[in-house]
């Protein structure tokens, strides 16, 4: 008769190694982070607000126009979108000389029991040329906060 405590369990290191091999881990982090605030579909443009670049909080947010959020499910991750951008402080914005954005991944969450899908984040790449000639480029990761309860789009 075999006792239950006599059964050998795999060591913890073997389990962790198996987990690291089977679960993809992103090695490189985003060079910029930010958010995409709520906007009414078809009434206004979606805007990517970059607030942190290379580990430094920006004094002025970089705001880039991106494809409308309701079309994120059909964007091709190989396509770049060239739209005007702005260098913004809390009270005023100045145009950026040139900007373009590539949306590579869209994170969604499924809300049960109603089975509504909500976008929680996007990531991709960006290139910016400021009016003074400085260039900023890299990858980004942006959160998409929940829309406000009082948000009603006409």
Secondary structure, DSSP 8 states (H G I E B T S, - for coil): ---GGGS----HHHHHHHHHHHS----S--SEEEE-----TTTS-EEEEEEEETTEEEEEEEEEEES-GGGGGG--TT--EE--EEEE-SS-EEE-SEEEEEEEEEEEEEETTTTEEEEEEEEEEEEEE-TTS-EEEEEEEEE-----TT----
